[in-house]
Amino acid sequence: MKNKFHPFHIVTLSPWPIVRAILSWAATLIASVNFNTTFNVLTLLVFISICRTAYFWWKDTTREAMLQGFHQNHVINGLKAGIILFILSEVLFFFSFFWAYFHSRIRPTIEIGQEWPPYLVKIFNPINVPLLNTIILIRSGASVTWSHHAIINNIKKESLIRLAITCILGVYFTILQAIEYMQAEFSISDSSFGSTFFLATGFHGLHVIIGTTFLITSILRLIIINNPPNHIIGLEIAIWYWHFVDIVWLFLYSSIYWWGN
């Protein structure tokens, strides 16, 4: 049976999925117990263990793809289908925030003065930092697409340069978002506006950080491993994820920053 061809991917036995699940459960339990306490050593140890588990798991996956040759076309199609389903779940995740925002925006309750923005809540000017962040993400989407086109045409140096530009723009966006939060004249506890604003934009900022890390990892892999142009599934997944982040921000900017002003 080992030498028989299968039209699907037979996953190699690995301890990392169950270890990752146990660590995730432990992290959730610790966060629930210590919700109102300061950061402790046990939380740090669990976080480090999660990172190490992810590293070894991804290392095994890379070995299966590059050294053992297990990632054939049917496996690559399965990976692409998996990331598409993951992005779809992320779409539904952000949809819940937009639903909460539109519900409060269209029909403000009497508790917030039946007006939007709520009474005494001073929100951001959409043509200042929010507009700059929009331009930054649109520019990053163009550069990451250029990088993809370059690597397909086997122009590795240009692809690396465009990926580096995208990562710099992602870091710049995160810095501007942090500065905006520090200058905010309202908090997450200021009515439904503060809650939906910080939850939606905060989780988007977290996705930008994850996407930037994803792209930095792709840069390192392109430098260390000489992948052929038809075997860059990791880079393609990172680019798809980055485009998803860009599109979510356009909805955030148009609805929360612009329409909500």
N, C-alpha and C positions, 0 to 999 in steps of 0.2 A: 504493500500500500504506500510505502514511502516514495517509490519511484513512479507511482501512477499520477497522471496529470489530472488536476482538478480545476474546473472553471471558476473556482472561488479560492479565497486566501485561507489557508489553514494556519491559524495563529500558533506560533511556537510557545510552548509552555514557559511561563514567566511568573516570578513571585511578585512583580511590581504592581500589578493591578490590585491585588488584595491588600498589599502593604499600603498603597496609596489610599484605598478605601478606609482602612483602619485609621490612618493618620488624619484623614479628613473628618472622620467621626470624632476623633479625639480633639481636633482643633475646634469643631463646633461645640463639643461638650465644655471644653475649657473656656471658650468665649461666652457661653451661656452662664457658667458658674461665676466667672470673674468679670461680668459685664460692667459692674460699677466700681471695679478696682483698677489699679494701675497695671502696667505691663510687667509680667513676671518672667522668671527664668524658664519655667515649664512651657510657657507659650513660645518663647524663643527657641527652645529645643525642638518643639513640634514643627515650627516653621522651617528650621534648618533641615529637619528630617524630610519634610515634604519636598524641599528644593533638591536634596540629594537623591531622593527617590525619582523625581522627574528627570534628573540628569542621567541616572543609570538606565531608566526606561527608554529615554530618547537615544542613548548611546547604543542600546541593544537594537532599537529600530533602525538606526543608521547602519549598524553592522549587517543586519538582514538585507538592507537595500544595496549597500555598496560592496560588501565582501562576499556575502553568500548568494546574492542575485535572486532573492526571493520576490522582489517587487517587480513583477512583470506587469503587462498591460492591464490584466484583470484586477490585479492588486491596486494599481494606480487609480483605476476607475472607482474601486471601492473607497479609497482614501478621499477622492474628490467628492463622492456621494456623502461621505461622513462629514466633511467640512461644510458642505451645502446644508445638511440637516442641522449642524451646529449653528451656522449663521442664521438659519431660519428660527431656531430657538432664541437666539439673541434678538431677532426682530420682534418676536412676541414679548420678550423681556422688556424692551424699550416701549413697546406698544402699551404696556400697562401704565407706564409713567405718562405717556401722552394722553391716555384715557383719563387718568386722574386730573391732569392739567386742564384738558378741555372741559371736563365736567365742572371744575371750579371756575374756569374762565367764562364759560357761556352762561352759567347760572350761579353767580356769586350769592352765597348765603348771607343771612342777616348778621351772623357772627363776625363777618369781615366787612360789614357796612354796605353790603349789596352793591359793591363796586369793585372794579379790577383795573389796576392793581389795588390791593386792599388799602384802607385808610392809613396814612402815615408811613407807608412802605415806599421808600424811594428806590427805584430799580435803575439798572444800568442803561446808559445811552447806547442804542444799538449801532450807532455809526462810529463808536470809538473802538475799544478793545475787541468787542464781539465781531465787528466787521473785519478788523485786522486778522483775527483768528480764522475767520471764514476764508479770507484770501490765502492765508498760510496753508490751510488744509486743501484748498483747491489746487494750489501750486504743488503741494506734496503729492496729490493724486496724479497730476500730470507727470511729475518726475519719476514716480514709481512705475507708471505705464511706459514711459520712455525706457526705463531700466529693463522692463520685461521684454520690450521689443529688441533691445540691444543684445540681451543674453540669448534670445531665440536665434538671432543672426550671428551668434558666436563672437560678439564684441564684448569680451569680458571686462576690459578696463573701463569702458564707458558705462557698462551696467553697474559696476562697483561705485563709480562716481555719482551716478544718479541715485543709487540706493543710499549712499552717504548723505546726499543733499536731503533726501526724504527723512532720514533719521534726525538730521539737524533741525529740520522744520518741525518734526514731531516734538523734539525737546523744547524748542522755542514756544510752541503752542502750549505745552504743559507749564512752562514758566509764566507765560502771560495769564494762564488760567489761575495759577496760584496767586499771582499778584492781584487779580480781579477778586478772588475770594477774600484776600486780606483787606481790600478796600471796600468790601460790601458793607452797606449801612443797614443790612437786615441779616438775620440768622435763619437756620433751618427750623427754628421753633416759632418763627413769625408767620403764623397762619398757614393756610394751604399753599400760598404762593412760595414761601420760603422752603417748605418741605418738598414740593414738586421741583422747584428750581434746583436746589442743591442735590437732590437725589438723581434727577435726570442728567444734569451737567456733570455731577461728580462721578457717576458711573461711566459716563462717556469719557471723562478724563482718565479714568482707570483703564478703559479700553484703548485709549491712545497710548498710554504707557505700555500696555501689553503688546500692542501692535508695533511700537517702536522697538521693544525688546525682540520681538519676532523678526523684524527686519535686520536688526544688528546681528542676530544669530545667523540669518541668511547670508549676510556679508562675510562673516567668519567662515561659514561653510564653503562659500565660493572661493575664498582665499586658500583655505586648507585643502579642500577636496575639489578636484578638477572634474566637475559634473559635465556630461554631454548636454547639449541644448534640449534633447528630448527626455531628459531625466532630471527635471528641476521642480518636482512636485512640491517640495518644501517652500521654495520661493514663490511659486504660483499661489499656494494657499495663503502665504503671508500677504501677497498683493491683494487677493480677494478680501481678506480680512480688513486690510487698510482701506479699500474702497467702501466697504460696509461702514467703517468708522466715519469716513467722509460724508456719506449720504445721511447718516444719522445726525451729524452736526448741522447739515443744511436744514433738516427738519427742526432741530432745536433752535437754530438761529431765527428761522422764519416764524416759528410759532411762539416761542418763549420770549426771545429778545425783541423781535419786531412787532408781531401781532399783539403780544402781551403788554406792550408799552402803552 
